[in-house]
Amino acid sequence: MSHVTTHVLDAALGRPAAGVPVRLEAAADADRTAWRTVAEGTTDGDGRIGDLGPERLAAGHHRITFDTASYFGSTGQRGFYPEVSIVFDLAEEDAHYHVPLLLSPFAYSTYRGS
């Protein structure tokens, strides 16, 4: 299993958000002014990416960016947020990190899942 996984749900349509392009990055410097791409993927029919990134990542700041404009366009919705970036601190190198996104055209939320 990947060190980091994600799941996107479309709250407006009441279903998983399939086909969302996602990029996982690691901070390239301490100030988080530059980022290095670690992995890319697209959510499946259940809105999940179970194999996003490697099995192990070094501790530090990471970022997941969701291309929501692409997704909204494919579903005929017009969204306010063209992308959503979630920066998180991967502190436990042995722990699994699940970073889900609950999405609608004018709002989003996230949490650390299991």
C-alpha positions as CSV (number, residue, x, y, z in Angstrom):
1,M,0.0,0.0,0.0
2,S,1.1,3.5,-0.7
3,H,2.3,5.7,2.2
4,V,-0.4,8.2,1.1
5,T,-3.8,7.5,-0.2
6,T,-6.8,9.8,-1.0
7,H,-10.5,9.7,-1.6
8,V,-12.7,12.4,-3.2
9,L,-16.4,12.7,-2.7
10,D,-18.6,15.1,-4.6
11,A,-21.1,16.4,-2.0
12,A,-23.1,18.3,-4.6
13,L,-23.8,15.2,-6.7
14,G,-23.8,12.8,-3.8
15,R,-21.3,10.4,-5.2
16,P,-17.6,9.6,-5.5
17,A,-15.6,12.0,-7.7
18,A,-14.2,9.8,-10.4
19,G,-11.5,11.1,-12.8
20,V,-10.0,13.8,-10.6
21,P,-6.3,14.4,-11.5
22,V,-4.1,14.4,-8.4
23,R,-0.5,15.3,-7.8
24,L,1.5,14.4,-4.6
25,E,4.6,16.6,-3.9
26,A,7.3,16.9,-1.3
27,A,8.7,20.2,-0.1
28,A,12.0,20.8,-1.7
29,D,13.1,23.4,0.9
30,A,12.4,24.3,4.5
31,D,10.4,27.4,3.6
32,R,8.1,25.4,1.2
33,T,8.8,27.7,-1.7
34,A,9.6,24.9,-4.0
35,W,8.0,21.4,-4.4
36,R,9.2,18.2,-6.0
37,T,6.6,15.9,-7.6
38,V,6.5,12.5,-6.0
39,A,3.5,10.9,-7.8
40,E,0.5,11.6,-9.9
41,G,-2.7,9.7,-10.4
42,T,-6.4,10.0,-11.2
43,T,-9.3,8.9,-8.9
44,D,-11.0,5.7,-9.9
45,G,-14.8,5.0,-10.2
46,D,-15.0,5.0,-6.4
47,G,-13.2,8.4,-6.1
48,R,-10.1,6.7,-4.7
49,I,-6.4,6.5,-5.4
50,G,-5.0,3.6,-3.4
51,D,-1.6,3.6,-5.0
52,L,-0.6,7.3,-4.8
53,G,3.1,7.5,-4.3
54,P,5.7,5.1,-3.0
55,E,5.4,2.8,0.0
56,R,7.7,5.0,2.0
57,L,8.2,8.8,2.2
58,A,10.6,10.8,4.3
59,A,9.2,12.9,7.1
60,G,8.4,16.5,6.2
61,H,5.9,18.6,4.5
62,H,3.9,17.2,1.6
63,R,1.2,18.6,-0.6
64,I,-1.6,17.0,-2.5
65,T,-3.2,19.0,-5.3
66,F,-6.5,18.1,-6.8
67,D,-7.3,19.5,-10.3
68,T,-10.9,20.3,-9.5
69,A,-11.5,22.5,-12.6
70,S,-10.9,19.4,-14.8
71,Y,-13.3,17.4,-12.7
72,F,-16.0,20.1,-12.6
73,G,-15.8,20.5,-16.3
74,S,-16.3,16.8,-16.9
75,T,-19.4,16.8,-14.8
76,G,-21.0,19.9,-16.2
77,Q,-20.5,21.9,-13.0
78,R,-18.9,25.3,-12.6
79,G,-16.7,25.4,-9.6
80,F,-15.2,28.4,-7.7
81,Y,-12.0,26.5,-6.8
82,P,-10.0,25.4,-9.9
83,E,-7.7,23.4,-7.7
84,V,-7.4,22.4,-4.1
85,S,-4.0,22.0,-2.4
86,I,-3.7,20.4,0.9
87,V,-0.3,20.7,2.7
88,F,0.3,18.3,5.5
89,D,3.2,17.4,7.9
90,L,4.1,13.7,7.5
91,A,5.7,13.2,10.9
92,E,5.4,9.5,11.4
93,E,7.4,7.7,8.7
94,D,5.8,4.3,9.6
95,A,2.2,5.5,9.7
96,H,-0.3,5.5,6.8
97,Y,-1.6,8.8,5.7
98,H,-5.1,9.0,4.1
99,V,-6.0,12.5,3.0
100,P,-9.6,12.7,1.8
101,L,-11.4,15.6,0.1
102,L,-15.1,16.4,0.4
103,L,-15.9,18.6,-2.6
104,S,-18.6,20.8,-3.9
105,P,-18.5,23.7,-6.4
106,F,-18.3,26.3,-3.7
107,A,-16.8,24.6,-0.7
108,Y,-14.4,21.8,0.3
109,S,-13.2,20.1,3.5
110,T,-10.6,17.6,4.4
111,Y,-9.3,15.7,7.4
112,R,-6.7,13.0,8.3
113,G,-8.5,9.8,7.6
114,S,-7.5,6.2,8.4
